[in-house]
Amino acid sequence: MANLEQQLIKNYRLTTAEILYRLPDHPELLQSFIWQEYDISPKFPVLKGFLDFWTREIDGKLHSVYVASKEIISPGEIGFYNAEFVLH
């Protein structure tokens, strides 16, 4: 229910980021890490917090970050139906 509430009330969107980074022992190679979480577009505070953590705590130097964000539920897709279902 928390994810639904975030999407409907707080305008959170499913956000995916591909993080390209270099390892200290192989700086000529780019590594890829996929991150996915609910976040608020266009400021992306959750992603920025994760990238701050990465910069502080992980040895892999960031090269670039590609971000995609999509509303999962839009207002036109939500409706209330008057129905009753009986299970036997």
mmCIF file as gemmi writes it, N, C-alpha and C atoms, coordinates in Angstrom:
data_model
loop_
_atom_site.group_PDB
_atom_site.id
_atom_site.type_symbol
_atom_site.label_atom_id
_atom_site.label_alt_id
_atom_site.label_comp_id
_atom_site.label_asym_id
_atom_site.label_entity_id
_atom_site.label_seq_id
_atom_site.pdbx_PDB_ins_code
_atom_site.Cartn_x
_atom_site.Cartn_y
_atom_site.Cartn_z
_atom_site.occupancy
_atom_site.B_iso_or_equiv
_atom_site.pdbx_formal_charge
_atom_site.auth_seq_id
_atom_site.auth_asym_id
_atom_site.pdbx_PDB_model_num
ATOM 1 N N . MET Axp A 1 ? 0.817 -1.196 0 1 0 ? 1 A 1
ATOM 2 C CA . MET Axp A 1 ? 0 0 0 1 0 ? 1 A 1
ATOM 3 C C . MET Axp A 1 ? 0.856 1.253 0 1 0 ? 1 A 1
ATOM 4 N N . ALA Axp A 2 ? 2.049 1.182 0.58 1 0 ? 2 A 1
ATOM 5 C CA . ALA Axp A 2 ? 2.912 2.363 0.639 1 0 ? 2 A 1
ATOM 6 C C . ALA Axp A 2 ? 3.328 2.814 -0.75 1 0 ? 2 A 1
ATOM 7 N N . ASN Axp A 3 ? 3.665 1.887 -1.646 1 0 ? 3 A 1
ATOM 8 C CA . ASN Axp A 3 ? 4.06 2.256 -3 1 0 ? 3 A 1
ATOM 9 C C . ASN Axp A 3 ? 2.899 2.901 -3.747 1 0 ? 3 A 1
ATOM 10 N N . LEU Axp A 4 ? 1.701 2.381 -3.579 1 0 ? 4 A 1
ATOM 11 C CA . LEU Axp A 4 ? 0.524 2.964 -4.222 1 0 ? 4 A 1
ATOM 12 C C . LEU Axp A 4 ? 0.288 4.377 -3.704 1 0 ? 4 A 1
ATOM 13 N N . GLU Axp A 5 ? 0.395 4.556 -2.404 1 0 ? 5 A 1
ATOM 14 C CA . GLU Axp A 5 ? 0.226 5.885 -1.811 1 0 ? 5 A 1
ATOM 15 C C . GLU Axp A 5 ? 1.286 6.842 -2.339 1 0 ? 5 A 1
ATOM 16 N N . GLN Axp A 6 ? 2.523 6.386 -2.429 1 0 ? 6 A 1
ATOM 17 C CA . GLN Axp A 6 ? 3.592 7.239 -2.952 1 0 ? 6 A 1
ATOM 18 C C . GLN Axp A 6 ? 3.279 7.675 -4.383 1 0 ? 6 A 1
ATOM 19 N N . GLN Axp A 7 ? 2.801 6.748 -5.195 1 0 ? 7 A 1
ATOM 20 C CA . GLN Axp A 7 ? 2.541 7.051 -6.595 1 0 ? 7 A 1
ATOM 21 C C . GLN Axp A 7 ? 1.362 8.004 -6.761 1 0 ? 7 A 1
ATOM 22 N N . LEU Axp A 8 ? 0.299 7.795 -5.991 1 0 ? 8 A 1
ATOM 23 C CA . LEU Axp A 8 ? -0.906 8.586 -6.167 1 0 ? 8 A 1
ATOM 24 C C . LEU Axp A 8 ? -0.847 9.943 -5.483 1 0 ? 8 A 1
ATOM 25 N N . ILE Axp A 9 ? -0.355 9.98 -4.267 1 0 ? 9 A 1
ATOM 26 C CA . ILE Axp A 9 ? -0.421 11.202 -3.469 1 0 ? 9 A 1
ATOM 27 C C . ILE Axp A 9 ? 0.867 12.012 -3.553 1 0 ? 9 A 1
ATOM 28 N N . LYS Axp A 10 ? 1.994 11.342 -3.495 1 0 ? 10 A 1
ATOM 29 C CA . LYS Axp A 10 ? 3.269 12.053 -3.414 1 0 ? 10 A 1
ATOM 30 C C . LYS Axp A 10 ? 3.98 12.153 -4.762 1 0 ? 10 A 1
ATOM 31 N N . ASN Axp A 11 ? 3.354 11.651 -5.832 1 0 ? 11 A 1
ATOM 32 C CA . ASN Axp A 11 ? 3.881 11.752 -7.199 1 0 ? 11 A 1
ATOM 33 C C . ASN Axp A 11 ? 5.231 11.056 -7.388 1 0 ? 11 A 1
ATOM 34 N N . TYR Axp A 12 ? 5.444 9.959 -6.692 1 0 ? 12 A 1
ATOM 35 C CA . TYR Axp A 12 ? 6.641 9.166 -6.91 1 0 ? 12 A 1
ATOM 36 C C . TYR Axp A 12 ? 6.5 8.4 -8.22 1 0 ? 12 A 1
ATOM 37 N N . ARG Axp A 13 ? 7.613 8.153 -8.877 1 0 ? 13 A 1
ATOM 38 C CA . ARG Axp A 13 ? 7.637 7.386 -10.118 1 0 ? 13 A 1
ATOM 39 C C . ARG Axp A 13 ? 8.702 6.313 -10.015 1 0 ? 13 A 1
ATOM 40 N N . LEU Axp A 14 ? 8.496 5.233 -10.729 1 0 ? 14 A 1
ATOM 41 C CA . LEU Axp A 14 ? 9.522 4.198 -10.78 1 0 ? 14 A 1
ATOM 42 C C . LEU Axp A 14 ? 10.698 4.766 -11.561 1 0 ? 14 A 1
ATOM 43 N N . THR Axp A 15 ? 11.851 4.794 -10.932 1 0 ? 15 A 1
ATOM 44 C CA . THR Axp A 15 ? 13.047 5.382 -11.524 1 0 ? 15 A 1
ATOM 45 C C . THR Axp A 15 ? 14.12 4.32 -11.64 1 0 ? 15 A 1
ATOM 46 N N . THR Axp A 16 ? 14.718 4.238 -12.819 1 0 ? 16 A 1
ATOM 47 C CA . THR Axp A 16 ? 15.802 3.305 -13.071 1 0 ? 16 A 1
ATOM 48 C C . THR Axp A 16 ? 17.016 4.112 -13.502 1 0 ? 16 A 1
ATOM 49 N N . ALA Axp A 17 ? 18.162 3.8 -12.917 1 0 ? 17 A 1
ATOM 50 C CA . ALA Axp A 17 ? 19.402 4.481 -13.285 1 0 ? 17 A 1
ATOM 51 C C . ALA Axp A 17 ? 20.456 3.441 -13.63 1 0 ? 17 A 1
ATOM 52 N N . GLU Axp A 18 ? 21.14 3.659 -14.743 1 0 ? 18 A 1
ATOM 53 C CA . GLU Axp A 18 ? 22.312 2.853 -15.062 1 0 ? 18 A 1
ATOM 54 C C . GLU Axp A 18 ? 23.518 3.684 -14.653 1 0 ? 18 A 1
ATOM 55 N N . ILE Axp A 19 ? 24.273 3.16 -13.719 1 0 ? 19 A 1
ATOM 56 C CA . ILE Axp A 19 ? 25.433 3.864 -13.179 1 0 ? 19 A 1
ATOM 57 C C . ILE Axp A 19 ? 26.683 3.223 -13.77 1 0 ? 19 A 1
ATOM 58 N N . LEU Axp A 20 ? 27.456 4 -14.502 1 0 ? 20 A 1
ATOM 59 C CA . LEU Axp A 20 ? 28.717 3.52 -15.056 1 0 ? 20 A 1
ATOM 60 C C . LEU Axp A 20 ? 29.839 4.023 -14.16 1 0 ? 20 A 1
ATOM 61 N N . TYR Axp A 21 ? 30.759 3.132 -13.813 1 0 ? 21 A 1
ATOM 62 C CA . TYR Axp A 21 ? 31.825 3.482 -12.874 1 0 ? 21 A 1
ATOM 63 C C . TYR Axp A 21 ? 33.107 2.731 -13.238 1 0 ? 21 A 1
ATOM 64 N N . ARG Axp A 22 ? 34.191 3.183 -12.659 1 0 ? 22 A 1
ATOM 65 C CA . ARG Axp A 22 ? 35.501 2.552 -12.87 1 0 ? 22 A 1
ATOM 66 C C . ARG Axp A 22 ? 36.013 1.997 -11.546 1 0 ? 22 A 1
ATOM 67 N N . LEU Axp A 23 ? 36.561 0.808 -11.585 1 0 ? 23 A 1
ATOM 68 C CA . LEU Axp A 23 ? 37.18 0.219 -10.408 1 0 ? 23 A 1
ATOM 69 C C . LEU Axp A 23 ? 38.619 0.715 -10.291 1 0 ? 23 A 1
ATOM 70 N N . PRO Axp A 24 ? 39.132 0.897 -9.069 1 0 ? 24 A 1
ATOM 71 C CA . PRO Axp A 24 ? 40.49 1.417 -8.898 1 0 ? 24 A 1
ATOM 72 C C . PRO Axp A 24 ? 41.564 0.515 -9.531 1 0 ? 24 A 1
ATOM 73 N N . ASP Axp A 25 ? 41.38 -0.791 -9.474 1 0 ? 25 A 1
ATOM 74 C CA . ASP Axp A 25 ? 42.403 -1.701 -10.002 1 0 ? 25 A 1
ATOM 75 C C . ASP Axp A 25 ? 42.314 -1.907 -11.515 1 0 ? 25 A 1
ATOM 76 N N . HIS Axp A 26 ? 41.226 -1.474 -12.167 1 0 ? 26 A 1
ATOM 77 C CA . HIS Axp A 26 ? 41.061 -1.568 -13.622 1 0 ? 26 A 1
ATOM 78 C C . HIS Axp A 26 ? 40.414 -0.283 -14.147 1 0 ? 26 A 1
ATOM 79 N N . PRO Axp A 27 ? 41.112 0.849 -14.078 1 0 ? 27 A 1
ATOM 80 C CA . PRO Axp A 27 ? 40.492 2.126 -14.45 1 0 ? 27 A 1
ATOM 81 C C . PRO Axp A 27 ? 40.148 2.247 -15.935 1 0 ? 27 A 1
ATOM 82 N N . GLU Axp A 28 ? 40.705 1.369 -16.773 1 0 ? 28 A 1
ATOM 83 C CA . GLU Axp A 28 ? 40.409 1.444 -18.2 1 0 ? 28 A 1
ATOM 84 C C . GLU Axp A 28 ? 39.067 0.799 -18.559 1 0 ? 28 A 1
ATOM 85 N N . LEU Axp A 29 ? 38.484 0.036 -17.64 1 0 ? 29 A 1
ATOM 86 C CA . LEU Axp A 29 ? 37.207 -0.638 -17.883 1 0 ? 29 A 1
ATOM 87 C C . LEU Axp A 29 ? 36.056 0.105 -17.21 1 0 ? 29 A 1
ATOM 88 N N . LEU Axp A 30 ? 34.922 0.164 -17.907 1 0 ? 30 A 1
ATOM 89 C CA . LEU Axp A 30 ? 33.702 0.7 -17.302 1 0 ? 30 A 1
ATOM 90 C C . LEU Axp A 30 ? 32.837 -0.459 -16.83 1 0 ? 30 A 1
ATOM 91 N N . GLN Axp A 31 ? 32.369 -0.358 -15.613 1 0 ? 31 A 1
ATOM 92 C CA . GLN Axp A 31 ? 31.447 -1.33 -15.039 1 0 ? 31 A 1
ATOM 93 C C . GLN Axp A 31 ? 30.057 -0.706 -15.028 1 0 ? 31 A 1
ATOM 94 N N . SER Axp A 32 ? 29.037 -1.537 -15.006 1 0 ? 32 A 1
ATOM 95 C CA . SER Axp A 32 ? 27.664 -1.041 -15.006 1 0 ? 32 A 1
ATOM 96 C C . SER Axp A 32 ? 26.919 -1.569 -13.791 1 0 ? 32 A 1
ATOM 97 N N . PHE Axp A 33 ? 26.135 -0.699 -13.167 1 0 ? 33 A 1
ATOM 98 C CA . PHE Axp A 33 ? 25.295 -1.064 -12.031 1 0 ? 33 A 1
ATOM 99 C C . PHE Axp A 33 ? 23.91 -0.502 -12.301 1 0 ? 33 A 1
ATOM 100 N N . ILE Axp A 34 ? 22.878 -1.323 -12.151 1 0 ? 34 A 1
ATOM 101 C CA . ILE Axp A 34 ? 21.499 -0.872 -12.349 1 0 ? 34 A 1
ATOM 102 C C . ILE Axp A 34 ? 20.849 -0.643 -10.986 1 0 ? 34 A 1
ATOM 103 N N . TRP Axp A 35 ? 20.294 0.538 -10.807 1 0 ? 35 A 1
ATOM 104 C CA . TRP Axp A 35 ? 19.616 0.936 -9.56 1 0 ? 35 A 1
ATOM 105 C C . TRP Axp A 35 ? 18.165 1.236 -9.91 1 0 ? 35 A 1
ATOM 106 N N . GLN Axp A 36 ? 17.241 0.773 -9.062 1 0 ? 36 A 1
ATOM 107 C CA . GLN Axp A 36 ? 15.825 1.031 -9.308 1 0 ? 36 A 1
ATOM 108 C C . GLN Axp A 36 ? 15.113 1.262 -7.983 1 0 ? 36 A 1
ATOM 109 N N . GLU Axp A 37 ? 14.315 2.33 -7.95 1 0 ? 37 A 1
ATOM 110 C CA . GLU Axp A 37 ? 13.596 2.695 -6.723 1 0 ? 37 A 1
ATOM 111 C C . GLU Axp A 37 ? 12.501 3.684 -7.107 1 0 ? 37 A 1
ATOM 112 N N . TYR Axp A 38 ? 11.558 3.905 -6.211 1 0 ? 38 A 1
ATOM 113 C CA . TYR Axp A 38 ? 10.563 4.962 -6.41 1 0 ? 38 A 1
ATOM 114 C C . TYR Axp A 38 ? 11.205 6.285 -6.011 1 0 ? 38 A 1
ATOM 115 N N . ASP Axp A 39 ? 11.044 7.3 -6.862 1 0 ? 39 A 1
ATOM 116 C CA . ASP Axp A 39 ? 11.67 8.591 -6.624 1 0 ? 39 A 1
ATOM 117 C C . ASP Axp A 39 ? 10.794 9.691 -7.233 1 0 ? 39 A 1
ATOM 118 N N . ILE Axp A 40 ? 11.091 10.926 -6.898 1 0 ? 40 A 1
ATOM 119 C CA . ILE Axp A 40 ? 10.306 12.072 -7.366 1 0 ? 40 A 1
ATOM 120 C C . ILE Axp A 40 ? 11.058 12.749 -8.509 1 0 ? 40 A 1
ATOM 121 N N . SER Axp A 41 ? 10.422 12.796 -9.67 1 0 ? 41 A 1
ATOM 122 C CA . SER Axp A 41 ? 11.009 13.458 -10.836 1 0 ? 41 A 1
ATOM 123 C C . SER Axp A 41 ? 10.652 14.937 -10.779 1 0 ? 41 A 1
ATOM 124 N N . PRO Axp A 42 ? 11.477 15.855 -11.171 1 0 ? 42 A 1
ATOM 125 C CA . PRO Axp A 42 ? 12.777 15.744 -11.816 1 0 ? 42 A 1
ATOM 126 C C . PRO Axp A 42 ? 13.96 15.92 -10.88 1 0 ? 42 A 1
ATOM 127 N N . LYS Axp A 43 ? 13.728 16.086 -9.58 1 0 ? 43 A 1
ATOM 128 C CA . LYS Axp A 43 ? 14.846 16.338 -8.652 1 0 ? 43 A 1
ATOM 129 C C . LYS Axp A 43 ? 15.537 15.057 -8.184 1 0 ? 43 A 1
ATOM 130 N N . PHE Axp A 44 ? 14.828 13.934 -8.161 1 0 ? 44 A 1
ATOM 131 C CA . PHE Axp A 44 ? 15.368 12.622 -7.797 1 0 ? 44 A 1
ATOM 132 C C . PHE Axp A 44 ? 16.158 12.625 -6.475 1 0 ? 44 A 1
ATOM 133 N N . PRO Axp A 45 ? 15.518 12.99 -5.362 1 0 ? 45 A 1
ATOM 134 C CA . PRO Axp A 45 ? 16.24 13.038 -4.085 1 0 ? 45 A 1
ATOM 135 C C . PRO Axp A 45 ? 16.73 11.67 -3.607 1 0 ? 45 A 1
ATOM 136 N N . VAL Axp A 46 ? 15.999 10.614 -3.887 1 0 ? 46 A 1
ATOM 137 C CA . VAL Axp A 46 ? 16.422 9.277 -3.45 1 0 ? 46 A 1
ATOM 138 C C . VAL Axp A 46 ? 17.664 8.853 -4.226 1 0 ? 46 A 1
ATOM 139 N N . LEU Axp A 47 ? 17.668 9.063 -5.532 1 0 ? 47 A 1
ATOM 140 C CA . LEU Axp A 47 ? 18.835 8.73 -6.353 1 0 ? 47 A 1
ATOM 141 C C . LEU Axp A 47 ? 20.036 9.572 -5.948 1 0 ? 47 A 1
ATOM 142 N N . LYS Axp A 48 ? 19.826 10.861 -5.718 1 0 ? 48 A 1
ATOM 143 C CA . LYS Axp A 48 ? 20.938 11.715 -5.296 1 0 ? 48 A 1
ATOM 144 C C . LYS Axp A 48 ? 21.522 11.237 -3.97 1 0 ? 48 A 1
ATOM 145 N N . GLY Axp A 49 ? 20.665 10.807 -3.057 1 0 ? 49 A 1
ATOM 146 C CA . GLY Axp A 49 ? 21.149 10.262 -1.787 1 0 ? 49 A 1
ATOM 147 C C . GLY Axp A 49 ? 21.982 9.016 -1.994 1 0 ? 49 A 1
ATOM 148 N N . PHE Axp A 50 ? 21.526 8.143 -2.902 1 0 ? 50 A 1
ATOM 149 C CA . PHE Axp A 50 ? 22.289 6.931 -3.191 1 0 ? 50 A 1
ATOM 150 C C . PHE Axp A 50 ? 23.641 7.278 -3.816 1 0 ? 50 A 1
ATOM 151 N N . LEU Axp A 51 ? 23.655 8.229 -4.744 1 0 ? 51 A 1
ATOM 152 C CA . LEU Axp A 51 ? 24.915 8.625 -5.385 1 0 ? 51 A 1
ATOM 153 C C . LEU Axp A 51 ? 25.868 9.29 -4.394 1 0 ? 51 A 1
ATOM 154 N N . ASP Axp A 52 ? 25.329 10.049 -3.45 1 0 ? 52 A 1
ATOM 155 C CA . ASP Axp A 52 ? 26.165 10.613 -2.379 1 0 ? 52 A 1
ATOM 156 C C . ASP Axp A 52 ? 26.795 9.506 -1.551 1 0 ? 52 A 1
ATOM 157 N N . PHE Axp A 53 ? 25.984 8.491 -1.201 1 0 ? 53 A 1
ATOM 158 C CA . PHE Axp A 53 ? 26.497 7.331 -0.467 1 0 ? 53 A 1
ATOM 159 C C . PHE Axp A 53 ? 27.598 6.646 -1.276 1 0 ? 53 A 1
ATOM 160 N N . TRP Axp A 54 ? 27.352 6.442 -2.578 1 0 ? 54 A 1
ATOM 161 C CA . TRP Axp A 54 ? 28.328 5.784 -3.458 1 0 ? 54 A 1
ATOM 162 C C . TRP Axp A 54 ? 29.653 6.545 -3.426 1 0 ? 54 A 1
ATOM 163 N N . THR Axp A 55 ? 29.574 7.851 -3.583 1 0 ? 55 A 1
ATOM 164 C CA . THR Axp A 55 ? 30.787 8.678 -3.627 1 0 ? 55 A 1
ATOM 165 C C . THR Axp A 55 ? 31.57 8.595 -2.321 1 0 ? 55 A 1
ATOM 166 N N . ARG Axp A 56 ? 30.845 8.552 -1.191 1 0 ? 56 A 1
ATOM 167 C CA . ARG Axp A 56 ? 31.495 8.493 0.125 1 0 ? 56 A 1
ATOM 168 C C . ARG Axp A 56 ? 32.057 7.123 0.45 1 0 ? 56 A 1
ATOM 169 N N . GLU Axp A 57 ? 31.313 6.053 0.137 1 0 ? 57 A 1
ATOM 170 C CA . GLU Axp A 57 ? 31.597 4.735 0.688 1 0 ? 57 A 1
ATOM 171 C C . GLU Axp A 57 ? 32.155 3.7 -0.292 1 0 ? 57 A 1
ATOM 172 N N . ILE Axp A 58 ? 32.033 3.927 -1.59 1 0 ? 58 A 1
ATOM 173 C CA . ILE Axp A 58 ? 32.432 2.907 -2.56 1 0 ? 58 A 1
ATOM 174 C C . ILE Axp A 58 ? 33.628 3.423 -3.351 1 0 ? 58 A 1
ATOM 175 N N . ASP Axp A 59 ? 34.602 2.537 -3.577 1 0 ? 59 A 1
ATOM 176 C CA . ASP Axp A 59 ? 35.839 2.931 -4.25 1 0 ? 59 A 1
ATOM 177 C C . ASP Axp A 59 ? 35.669 3.167 -5.746 1 0 ? 59 A 1
ATOM 178 N N . GLY Axp A 60 ? 34.626 2.629 -6.363 1 0 ? 60 A 1
ATOM 179 C CA . GLY Axp A 60 ? 34.434 2.79 -7.802 1 0 ? 60 A 1
ATOM 180 C C . GLY Axp A 60 ? 34.072 4.223 -8.154 1 0 ? 60 A 1
ATOM 181 N N . LYS Axp A 61 ? 34.947 4.897 -8.91 1 0 ? 61 A 1
ATOM 182 C CA . LYS Axp A 61 ? 34.706 6.292 -9.294 1 0 ? 61 A 1
ATOM 183 C C . LYS Axp A 61 ? 33.6 6.368 -10.341 1 0 ? 61 A 1
ATOM 184 N N . LEU Axp A 62 ? 32.618 7.233 -10.09 1 0 ? 62 A 1
ATOM 185 C CA . LEU Axp A 62 ? 31.5 7.384 -11.018 1 0 ? 62 A 1
ATOM 186 C C . LEU Axp A 62 ? 31.961 7.977 -12.345 1 0 ? 62 A 1
ATOM 187 N N . HIS Axp A 63 ? 31.466 7.398 -13.424 1 0 ? 63 A 1
ATOM 188 C CA . HIS Axp A 63 ? 31.748 7.916 -14.764 1 0 ? 63 A 1
ATOM 189 C C . HIS Axp A 63 ? 30.53 8.677 -15.289 1 0 ? 63 A 1
ATOM 190 N N . SER Axp A 64 ? 29.349 8.03 -15.271 1 0 ? 64 A 1
ATOM 191 C CA . SER Axp A 64 ? 28.125 8.662 -15.753 1 0 ? 64 A 1
ATOM 192 C C . SER Axp A 64 ? 26.916 7.928 -15.195 1 0 ? 64 A 1
ATOM 193 N N . VAL Axp A 65 ? 25.783 8.622 -15.231 1 0 ? 65 A 1
ATOM 194 C CA . VAL Axp A 65 ? 24.527 8.051 -14.739 1 0 ? 65 A 1
ATOM 195 C C . VAL Axp A 65 ? 23.441 8.375 -15.768 1 0 ? 65 A 1
ATOM 196 N N . TYR Axp A 66 ? 22.75 7.343 -16.231 1 0 ? 66 A 1
ATOM 197 C CA . TYR Axp A 66 ? 21.626 7.5 -17.151 1 0 ? 66 A 1
ATOM 198 C C . TYR Axp A 66 ? 20.35 7.185 -16.385 1 0 ? 66 A 1
ATOM 199 N N . VAL Axp A 67 ? 19.362 8.072 -16.472 1 0 ? 67 A 1
ATOM 200 C CA . VAL Axp A 67 ? 18.155 7.96 -15.658 1 0 ? 67 A 1
ATOM 201 C C . VAL Axp A 67 ? 16.919 7.868 -16.556 1 0 ? 67 A 1
ATOM 202 N N . ALA Axp A 68 ? 16.025 6.94 -16.188 1 0 ? 68 A 1
ATOM 203 C CA . ALA Axp A 68 ? 14.709 6.838 -16.827 1 0 ? 68 A 1
ATOM 204 C C . ALA Axp A 68 ? 13.671 6.823 -15.711 1 0 ? 68 A 1
ATOM 205 N N . SER Axp A 69 ? 12.559 7.513 -15.944 1 0 ? 69 A 1
ATOM 206 C CA . SER Axp A 69 ? 11.516 7.603 -14.926 1 0 ? 69 A 1
ATOM 207 C C . SER Axp A 69 ? 10.16 7.475 -15.602 1 0 ? 69 A 1
ATOM 208 N N . LYS Axp A 70 ? 9.268 6.714 -14.988 1 0 ? 70 A 1
ATOM 209 C CA . LYS Axp A 70 ? 7.963 6.453 -15.589 1 0 ? 70 A 1
ATOM 210 C C . LYS Axp A 70 ? 6.899 6.393 -14.511 1 0 ? 70 A 1
ATOM 211 N N . GLU Axp A 71 ? 5.797 7.115 -14.765 1 0 ? 71 A 1
ATOM 212 C CA . GLU Axp A 71 ? 4.629 6.982 -13.891 1 0 ? 71 A 1
ATOM 213 C C . GLU Axp A 71 ? 4.067 5.579 -14.071 1 0 ? 71 A 1
ATOM 214 N N . ILE Axp A 72 ? 3.868 4.876 -13.003 1 0 ? 72 A 1
ATOM 215 C CA . ILE Axp A 72 ? 3.305 3.535 -13.086 1 0 ? 72 A 1
ATOM 216 C C . ILE Axp A 72 ? 1.784 3.613 -13.199 1 0 ? 72 A 1
ATOM 217 N N . ILE Axp A 73 ? 1.194 4.45 -12.384 1 0 ? 73 A 1
ATOM 218 C CA . ILE Axp A 73 ? -0.26 4.599 -12.378 1 0 ? 73 A 1
ATOM 219 C C . ILE Axp A 73 ? -0.584 6.048 -12.707 1 0 ? 73 A 1
ATOM 220 N N . SER Axp A 74 ? -1.391 6.238 -13.726 1 0 ? 74 A 1
ATOM 221 C CA . SER Axp A 74 ? -1.812 7.601 -14.05 1 0 ? 74 A 1
ATOM 222 C C . SER Axp A 74 ? -3.262 7.782 -13.613 1 0 ? 74 A 1
ATOM 223 N N . PRO Axp A 75 ? -3.708 9.01 -13.408 1 0 ? 75 A 1
ATOM 224 C CA . PRO Axp A 75 ? -5.075 9.239 -12.919 1 0 ? 75 A 1
ATOM 225 C C . PRO Axp A 75 ? -6.148 8.609 -13.8 1 0 ? 75 A 1
ATOM 226 N N . GLY Axp A 76 ? -5.917 8.521 -15.105 1 0 ? 76 A 1
ATOM 227 C CA . GLY Axp A 76 ? -6.905 7.928 -16.001 1 0 ? 76 A 1
ATOM 228 C C . GLY Axp A 76 ? -7.046 6.425 -15.858 1 0 ? 76 A 1
ATOM 229 N N . GLU Axp A 77 ? -6.093 5.783 -15.228 1 0 ? 77 A 1
ATOM 230 C CA . GLU Axp A 77 ? -6.12 4.333 -15.073 1 0 ? 77 A 1
ATOM 231 C C . GLU Axp A 77 ? -6.791 3.886 -13.779 1 0 ? 77 A 1
ATOM 232 N N . ILE Axp A 78 ? -7.135 4.81 -12.92 1 0 ? 78 A 1
ATOM 233 C CA . ILE Axp A 78 ? -7.714 4.458 -11.63 1 0 ? 78 A 1
ATOM 234 C C . ILE Axp A 78 ? -9.208 4.707 -11.677 1 0 ? 78 A 1
ATOM 235 N N . GLY Axp A 79 ? -9.949 3.737 -11.245 1 0 ? 79 A 1
ATOM 236 C CA . GLY Axp A 79 ? -11.39 3.898 -11.199 1 0 ? 79 A 1
ATOM 237 C C . GLY Axp A 79 ? -11.979 3.03 -10.111 1 0 ? 79 A 1
ATOM 238 N N . PHE Axp A 80 ? -13.142 3.405 -9.622 1 0 ? 80 A 1
ATOM 239 C CA . PHE Axp A 80 ? -13.831 2.628 -8.616 1 0 ? 80 A 1
ATOM 240 C C . PHE Axp A 80 ? -15.016 1.948 -9.282 1 0 ? 80 A 1
ATOM 241 N N . TYR Axp A 81 ? -15.158 0.693 -9.038 1 0 ? 81 A 1
ATOM 242 C CA . TYR Axp A 81 ? -16.217 -0.082 -9.676 1 0 ? 81 A 1
ATOM 243 C C . TYR Axp A 81 ? -17.184 -0.577 -8.62 1 0 ? 81 A 1
ATOM 244 N N . ASN Axp A 82 ? -18.451 -0.534 -8.953 1 0 ? 82 A 1
ATOM 245 C CA . ASN Axp A 82 ? -19.473 -1.029 -8.065 1 0 ? 82 A 1
ATOM 246 C C . ASN Axp A 82 ? -19.696 -2.502 -8.402 1 0 ? 82 A 1
ATOM 247 N N . ALA Axp A 83 ? -19.011 -3.373 -7.696 1 0 ? 83 A 1
ATOM 248 C CA . ALA Axp A 83 ? -19.108 -4.793 -7.977 1 0 ? 83 A 1
ATOM 249 C C . ALA Axp A 83 ? -18.969 -5.572 -6.681 1 0 ? 83 A 1
ATOM 250 N N . GLU Axp A 84 ? -19.529 -6.741 -6.699 1 0 ? 84 A 1
ATOM 251 C CA . GLU Axp A 84 ? -19.426 -7.626 -5.547 1 0 ? 84 A 1
ATOM 252 C C . GLU Axp A 84 ? -19.052 -9.005 -6.061 1 0 ? 84 A 1
ATOM 253 N N . PHE Axp A 85 ? -18.039 -9.582 -5.463 1 0 ? 85 A 1
ATOM 254 C CA . PHE Axp A 85 ? -17.566 -10.903 -5.851 1 0 ? 85 A 1
ATOM 255 C C . PHE Axp A 85 ? -17.733 -11.86 -4.682 1 0 ? 85 A 1
ATOM 256 N N . VAL Axp A 86 ? -18.308 -13.004 -4.948 1 0 ? 86 A 1
ATOM 257 C CA . VAL Axp A 86 ? -18.546 -13.988 -3.905 1 0 ? 86 A 1
ATOM 258 C C . VAL Axp A 86 ? -17.713 -15.221 -4.207 1 0 ? 86 A 1
ATOM 259 N N . LEU Axp A 87 ? -16.924 -15.619 -3.224 1 0 ? 87 A 1
ATOM 260 C CA . LEU Axp A 87 ? -16.107 -16.826 -3.368 1 0 ? 87 A 1
ATOM 261 C C . LEU Axp A 87 ? -16.791 -17.962 -2.629 1 0 ? 87 A 1
ATOM 262 N N . HIS Axp A 88 ? -16.888 -19.107 -3.267 1 0 ? 88 A 1
ATOM 263 C CA . HIS Axp A 88 ? -17.495 -20.274 -2.629 1 0 ? 88 A 1
ATOM 264 C C . HIS Axp A 88 ? -16.449 -21.282 -2.264 1 0 ? 88 A 1
